[in-house]
């Protein structure tokens, strides 16, 4: 399994558009249930900062194949004022699965 964490902050004035596009991605993932994909988005207390965590046998996995993701991805750099991506490994976990 591959894992990736993406943290980003959405520019002021772009939050409602971002939430709409991101919500569509999560709705399509829930509806289509891509095999092997685990995907979570966390919205931090400041409401404009987010963390996405994706786990799949191979990344970027099935996300780029989703119609909703193809609508979400263009303009992401314009919507965000900062963005970073990195891999990680789980050193310990309780209740989050293996």
C-alpha positions in Angstrom: 0.0 0.0 0.0 1.1 3.5 -0.8 0.2 6.5 1.4 0.2 10.2 0.8 -0.6 13.2 2.9 -1.5 16.6 1.3 -1.9 19.7 3.4 -3.1 23.0 2.0 -4.8 26.2 2.8 -7.6 27.6 0.6 -7.5 31.3 -0.3 -10.1 33.6 1.1 -13.1 33.8 -1.2 -12.6 30.3 -2.6 -13.8 28.2 0.3 -17.4 27.5 -0.8 -16.3 26.5 -4.3 -13.6 24.3 -2.8 -16.0 22.6 -0.4 -18.5 22.0 -3.2 -15.9 20.4 -5.5 -14.3 18.4 -2.7 -17.7 17.2 -1.5 -18.5 15.9 -5.0 -15.2 13.8 -4.9 -16.1 12.3 -1.6 -19.7 11.6 -2.7 -18.4 9.8 -5.9 -15.9 7.8 -3.9 -18.6 6.7 -1.5 -20.9 5.8 -4.4 -18.3 3.9 -6.5 -16.2 2.4 -3.7 -12.9 2.1 -5.6 -11.2 -1.1 -4.5 -8.3 -0.6 -2.1 -8.8 3.1 -1.7 -8.9 4.8 1.7 -9.4 8.6 1.5 -10.1 11.1 4.2 -10.1 14.9 4.2 -9.8 16.8 7.5 -10.8 20.5 7.7 -8.9 22.3 10.5 -10.4 24.7 13.0 -9.4 27.8 10.9 -11.8 26.5 8.3 -9.4 27.2 5.4 -6.7 24.6 6.1 -7.2 21.0 5.0 -5.3 17.7 5.2 -6.0 14.9 2.8 -4.8 11.4 3.5 -5.0 8.7 0.7 -4.0 5.1 1.0 -4.2 2.8 -2.1 -2.3 -0.1 -3.6 -0.9 2.4 -6.1 -1.2 6.1 -6.0 -2.6 8.3 -7.3 -4.9 5.3 -7.5 -8.4 5.6 -8.9 -8.9 9.3 -8.0 -7.8 10.7 -11.4 -10.3 8.4 -13.1 -13.3 9.9 -11.2 -15.3 12.6 -13.0 -15.7 14.6 -9.9 -11.9 14.6 -9.3 -11.4 15.8 -12.9 -13.6 18.8 -12.1 -11.8 19.3 -8.7 -8.2 19.2 -9.8 -8.1 22.1 -12.4 -7.7 25.4 -10.6 -6.5 23.8 -7.3 -3.3 25.8 -7.4 -5.3 29.0 -7.8 -7.7 28.1 -5.0 -4.8 27.4 -2.6 -2.3 29.8 -1.1 0.0 27.0 0.1 0.2 23.3 -0.6 2.5 20.5 0.3 2.6 16.8 -0.4 4.5 14.0 1.3 4.5 10.3 1.8 4.4 8.8 5.3 4.3 5.5 7.2 2.2 4.7 10.2 4.4 4.1 13.3 1.5 3.2 15.5 -2.3 3.2 15.2 -5.3 2.4 17.3 -8.7 2.0 15.7 -7.6 3.2 12.3 -7.0 -0.3 10.8 -3.8 -1.8 9.6 
